[in-house]
Amino acid sequence: MSEKLLIDIGSTYFKVYENGSIRHYFRDFSQNIYDDLMLKCADTLKRYSPSQIYICSSANGGLSTLIIGLTRSFSIRYAVNIAFNSGINIIDTLLYRELGDDPAPRERVDVVILAGGYDGRDGVFDDRLTEYLSHLEYSNIVYAGNREDGERMARSIDNLVVVENIMDEKLQMRENELKNYLTDLYQADIMGKEEIKRFYEITTNQIYSTPYIVNRAMPQLRKKMDVADPFIAIDIGGATTDIHYSRDLVRDNIVTESSYDRMVFKKLGVYKSRESLVFSARNNEYVFELLNTLNVTENILEEYSDKAVRVLMQLAIFLVLFKMSKYHADYIELELERLNSIVFTGGITKVLENAEIEGIVSFFYRKILKFHRSPSVVIDRDYRIWTYGMDDSAGERG
């Protein structure tokens, strides 16, 4: 790798990998990302040509989606699975028959996914859908349901993208077309950010999303780190929290081609999405007991101090485990009781001590899962995982 320079652009740190070592730079938020990197790493960048520089980024925070489907057992469940594994952040799921019971989201949605029934069934959606969409602000809309309704709806909904039905004739999931569409949309979002675009001035290689790169690294972790199967990796940063997991841990009968998948929680970042993290904490029935074990009161959620940051990071660990468990049905359920190892990476490893992370994992397993034994905790304190996936990608493209 001596002829390649790897760069990860995060929401709070730059990471630069060169000749086997990683340097971390805390971002100067008074400057744009590109200028900040040029100022701090100009001498390093001069030693490489654009073809030798490889960049990934998680600074944009991801896309938000609203899913509207016919049933939770098939249409919505399949769409949720595909969206999460494409790096998309789900803000809500709605059953079509309940459309209009609640007001449309007030914030603009990046993408709306419409999931219909099986092919051969016509007239699934009616005027209620177009009426609901007229009150919703969104940037993209995609239909992944029965073929007959797709053709008709494409004539009545502006800019509707129609992809292959996510449900085949045997009611099994077909993920490729919707997953490719969402992945391309996520990639286009990264490329559309003006600050990220400028990085093409220093590289001729494609810029990938960091969650995609970390997911590529998952098969290598058994060789690179002291982990035992089954394991998951949790990346808690300033804008989002990403979870990478083996498909063997999923509690459903969905068949997918990938061995490892990921979920992205846009509202569980510690800095950029602090308010939504605090909101999630206040609405969790176990958080106040957890705060008590940390010897703090709920007033800590209103503070802006180093201690408050540490507590928020610990709460983010608990909440993401809770949202993956059987006690939170809106998300993909993982068999957490089977885990032997949990790998932590991202911004929290710069702040929290091992004991602080291990204490949260122990509390979750004892209080929520009623287990006296918890998985071993492996901390990627140097944030090296992304380099394993970037190394592969750079090798393939180089």
C-alpha positions in Angstrom: 0.0 0.0 0.0 3.1 2.3 -0.1 2.0 3.6 -3.5 -1.6 4.4 -2.3 -3.0 7.0 0.1 -6.3 6.2 1.7 -8.5 9.0 3.2 -11.8 8.7 5.1 -13.7 11.9 5.5 -16.0 11.7 8.6 -18.3 14.2 10.1 -15.9 15.1 12.9 -12.5 13.6 11.8 -10.3 13.0 8.8 -8.4 9.8 8.8 -5.4 9.4 6.6 -3.8 5.9 6.0 -0.2 5.9 4.7 2.4 3.1 4.8 0.6 1.1 7.5 -0.1 4.0 9.9 -3.2 6.1 10.5 -3.3 9.8 11.4 -6.5 11.4 12.7 -7.3 15.1 12.3 -10.2 16.8 14.2 -12.1 18.9 11.7 -12.2 22.7 11.8 -15.9 23.4 11.4 -15.2 27.1 10.5 -13.8 25.8 7.2 -15.3 23.7 4.5 -14.2 20.1 4.4 -12.0 20.3 1.3 -10.1 23.4 2.5 -9.6 21.9 5.9 -8.0 18.8 4.5 -5.8 20.8 2.1 -4.5 22.9 5.0 -3.7 19.9 7.3 -2.5 17.4 4.7 -1.1 19.4 1.8 2.5 18.0 2.2 1.2 14.5 2.2 -1.1 14.9 -0.8 1.8 16.4 -2.9 3.5 13.0 -2.7 0.7 11.2 -4.6 -0.8 11.5 -8.0 -4.7 11.6 -8.3 -4.7 7.9 -9.4 -3.0 6.9 -6.1 -5.5 8.6 -3.8 -8.6 6.7 -2.6 -11.3 8.4 -0.6 -14.4 7.3 1.3 -16.8 9.6 3.1 -19.5 9.5 5.8 -19.8 13.2 6.2 -23.1 13.7 4.5 -25.2 11.7 7.1 -27.1 9.6 4.6 -30.6 9.6 3.0 -34.0 9.5 4.7 -36.8 7.4 3.4 -40.5 6.9 4.0 -41.9 3.4 3.1 -45.6 2.9 2.1 -46.6 -0.7 1.7 -49.6 -3.1 1.6 -48.6 -5.5 4.4 -46.0 -5.5 7.2 -45.4 -9.2 6.8 -44.2 -8.9 3.2 -44.2 -5.6 1.3 -42.9 -3.4 4.2 -40.7 -6.0 5.7 -38.9 -6.6 2.4 -38.6 -2.9 1.6 -37.2 -2.1 5.1 -34.6 -4.9 4.7 -33.5 -3.6 1.3 -33.4 0.0 2.4 -31.4 -0.5 5.5 -28.9 -2.7 3.6 -28.5 0.1 1.0 -27.4 2.7 3.5 -30.8 4.4 3.6 -32.3 5.8 6.9 -35.9 4.9 7.5 -37.9 7.7 9.2 -41.3 5.9 9.0 -43.2 3.0 7.6 -46.9 3.3 6.7 -49.6 0.7 5.9 -51.5 1.8 2.8 -54.9 1.1 4.4 -53.9 3.5 7.2 -52.8 6.2 4.9 -54.2 9.6 6.0 -54.8 8.6 9.6 -51.7 10.6 10.5 -50.4 13.8 8.9 -47.5 13.5 6.4 -44.0 14.1 7.8 -43.2 17.8 7.9 -39.6 17.5 6.9 -38.6 16.8 3.3 -38.0 13.1 2.6 -35.1 12.1 0.4 -36.9 9.1 -1.1 -40.3 7.5 -0.9 -40.6 3.7 -1.5 -43.9 2.3 -2.6 -44.1 -1.4 -2.1 -47.2 -3.1 -3.7 -48.5 -6.7 -4.0 -47.5 -9.6 -6.2 -47.7 -9.5 -10.0 -51.0 -10.2 -11.5 -52.9 -8.2 -9.0 -54.2 -4.9 -10.3 -55.7 -1.8 -8.6 -53.8 -2.1 -5.4 -53.3 1.7 -5.0 -56.0 4.3 -5.7 -56.5 8.0 -5.4 -55.7 8.0 -1.7 -52.0 7.6 -2.6 -51.8 10.6 -4.9 -53.7 12.7 -2.3 -51.3 11.7 0.4 -48.3 12.4 -1.8 -49.6 15.9 -2.6 -49.1 16.8 1.1 -45.6 15.3 1.2 -42.3 16.9 0.2 -39.9 14.4 -1.3 -36.9 14.4 -3.7 -37.2 10.9 -5.2 -40.0 8.3 -5.4 -39.6 4.6 -6.5 -42.2 1.9 -7.0 -41.3 -1.7 -6.3 -44.6 -3.6 -6.4 -46.9 -5.4 -8.8 -46.2 -4.7 -12.5 -49.7 -3.7 -13.4 -50.0 -0.8 -10.9 -46.5 0.3 -11.6 -47.3 1.0 -15.3 -50.4 2.9 -14.4 -48.9 4.9 -11.5 -45.9 6.0 -13.7 -48.4 8.0 -15.8 -50.0 9.8 -12.8 -47.0 10.4 -10.5 -44.3 12.7 -11.7 -40.7 11.4 -11.8 -41.8 8.0 -10.5 -39.1 5.3 -11.0 -40.4 1.8 -11.5 -38.2 -1.1 -10.6 -38.7 -4.9 -10.4 -41.2 -6.1 -7.9 -39.5 -7.0 -4.6 -41.8 -10.0 -4.2 -41.8 -12.9 -6.6 -44.6 -15.4 -7.4 -43.5 -17.5 -4.4 -43.5 -14.5 -2.1 -39.7 -14.5 -1.8 -37.8 -11.3 -1.7 -36.1 -10.0 -4.9 -33.7 -7.3 -3.8 -31.4 -6.5 -6.7 -33.1 -3.7 -8.7 -34.4 -1.7 -5.7 -31.1 -2.2 -3.8 -29.1 -1.0 -6.9 -31.4 2.0 -7.3 -31.1 3.0 -3.6 -27.3 2.4 -3.5 -26.9 4.6 -6.6 -29.0 7.2 -5.0 -26.9 7.2 -1.9 -23.8 7.4 -3.9 -25.2 10.3 -6.0 -26.1 12.1 -2.8 -22.5 11.9 -1.6 -21.3 13.1 -5.0 -23.9 15.8 -5.1 -22.5 17.5 -2.0 -20.5 20.5 -3.2 -17.7 19.9 -0.7 -17.4 16.3 -1.6 -17.4 17.0 -5.3 -14.3 19.1 -4.9 -12.3 16.0 -3.8 -12.4 14.9 -7.4 -9.8 17.6 -7.9 -7.3 15.4 -6.0 -8.5 11.8 -7.0 -9.4 10.1 -10.2 -11.0 7.2 -8.3 -14.6 6.8 -7.3 -15.4 8.1 -3.9 -17.4 5.6 -1.9 -19.5 5.8 1.3 -17.7 4.8 4.4 -20.5 2.3 5.5 -20.1 0.5 2.2 -16.3 0.3 2.7 -16.6 -0.9 6.3 -19.1 -3.6 5.2 -16.5 -4.8 2.7 -14.1 -5.3 5.5 -16.3 -7.5 7.6 -15.1 -10.9 6.2 -11.5 -9.9 7.1 -12.1 -9.1 10.7 -11.6 -12.7 12.0 -8.0 -12.5 10.6 -7.2 -9.0 11.6 -8.8 -8.7 15.0 -9.4 -10.9 18.1 -13.1 -11.6 17.3 -15.1 -14.8 17.4 -18.1 -15.7 15.3 -20.8 -14.6 15.3 -20.0 -11.0 15.8 -21.2 -7.5 14.8 -19.4 -4.2 14.3 -20.9 -0.9 15.5 -19.6 2.4 14.2 -20.8 5.3 16.3 -19.9 8.7 14.8 -20.9 12.3 14.9 -23.7 12.1 12.4 -24.9 8.5 12.2 -24.5 5.1 13.8 -23.9 2.1 11.5 -24.2 -1.6 12.4 -22.6 -4.3 10.3 -23.7 -7.8 10.9 -23.8 -11.3 9.4 -27.0 -12.5 7.7 -26.8 -15.6 9.9 -28.0 -13.4 12.9 -31.2 -12.2 11.2 -34.4 -13.6 12.6 -36.4 -14.0 9.3 -36.5 -16.2 6.3 -35.5 -13.6 3.8 -33.0 -14.9 1.3 -30.3 -12.4 0.2 -27.1 -12.7 -1.7 -24.9 -10.8 0.7 -23.1 -12.5 3.6 -22.9 -9.2 5.6 -25.4 -6.4 5.7 -25.6 -3.1 7.4 -28.1 -0.7 9.1 -27.8 3.0 9.3 -29.3 5.0 12.1 -29.3 8.7 11.0 -30.8 9.9 14.3 -28.2 8.3 16.7 -25.2 10.4 16.0 -23.6 12.2 18.9 -22.9 15.6 17.4 -24.9 16.4 14.3 -28.0 14.5 15.4 -27.6 15.2 19.1 -31.2 16.4 19.5 -32.7 13.2 18.0 -30.4 11.1 20.2 -31.6 12.8 23.3 -35.2 12.5 22.1 -34.8 8.7 21.6 -33.2 8.4 25.1 -36.1 10.3 26.8 -38.6 8.0 25.1 -36.9 4.7 26.2 -38.2 3.2 29.4 -34.8 1.8 30.4 -32.7 4.8 29.9 -33.4 6.5 33.3 -32.3 3.3 35.1 -29.2 3.3 33.0 -28.5 6.9 33.8 -28.8 6.0 37.5 -26.2 3.2 37.1 -23.9 5.9 35.5 -24.5 8.1 38.6 -26.0 10.9 36.7 -29.5 12.4 36.4 -31.6 13.2 33.3 -30.3 16.7 33.6 -27.1 15.5 31.9 -29.2 15.4 28.6 -29.4 19.1 28.7 -25.8 19.8 29.4 -23.0 20.6 26.8 -19.9 19.3 28.6 -17.3 16.7 28.2 -19.1 14.5 30.7 -22.4 14.9 28.8 -20.7 13.8 25.6 -19.5 10.7 27.3 -22.9 9.9 28.6 -24.5 10.5 25.2 -22.0 8.1 23.6 -22.9 5.4 26.2 -26.6 6.0 25.5 -26.0 5.6 21.8 -24.5 2.2 22.4 -27.5 1.1 24.5 -30.1 2.5 22.1 -28.6 0.8 19.0 -28.5 -2.6 20.7 -32.0 -2.0 21.9 -33.2 -1.1 18.4 -31.7 -4.3 17.0 -33.3 -6.5 19.6 -36.6 -8.4 19.6 -38.0 -5.5 21.8 -38.1 -3.1 18.9 -40.1 -4.6 16.0 -39.8 -1.7 13.6 -36.1 -2.7 12.9 -34.4 -5.8 11.7 -34.2 -8.2 14.6 -30.8 -9.8 15.3 -30.2 -12.8 17.5 -28.0 -10.8 19.9 -28.0 -13.6 22.5 -25.9 -15.6 20.0 -23.1 -13.0 19.8 -19.6 -13.9 20.9 -18.0 -10.5 20.1 -19.0 -6.9 19.4 -16.5 -4.7 17.6 -16.8 -0.9 18.3 -15.3 1.6 16.0 -15.8 5.3 15.1 -15.7 8.5 17.1 -16.7 6.9 20.5 -13.4 5.0 20.6 -11.6 8.4 20.9 -13.5 9.3 24.0 -14.8 6.3 26.0 -12.6 3.9 28.0 -13.0 0.2 27.6 -14.8 -0.2 30.9 -17.3 2.5 30.0 -18.2 0.6 26.8 -18.2 -2.8 28.4 -20.5 -1.5 31.2 -23.2 -0.5 28.7 -23.0 -3.9 26.9 -23.3 -5.7 30.2 -26.2 -3.6 31.3 -28.1 -4.3 28.1 -27.5 -8.1 28.3 -28.4 -8.3 31.9 -31.4 -5.9 31.9 -32.9 -6.5 28.4 -32.0 -10.0 27.4 -31.8 -11.4 31.0 -28.3 -12.8 30.2 -25.6 -13.0 32.9 -23.0 -13.4 30.2 -22.3 -10.7 27.6 -20.1 -10.9 24.4 -16.5 -9.9 24.5 -15.9 -6.2 23.5 -13.3 -5.5 20.9 -12.4 -1.8 20.4 -10.9 -0.5 17.1 -9.4 2.5 18.9 -7.2 3.4 15.9 -10.3 3.2 13.6 -8.5 0.8 11.2 -11.5 -1.2 10.0 -12.2 1.1 7.1 -8.7 0.6 5.7 -9.3 -3.2 5.3 -12.3 -2.5 3.0 -10.6 0.4 1.3 -7.5 -1.7 0.7 -9.7 -4.3 -1.2 -11.5 -1.6 -3.2 -8.3 0.2 -4.1 -6.7 -3.1 -5.2 -9.6 -3.9 -7.4 -9.8 -0.5 -9.0 -6.0 0.0 -9.1 
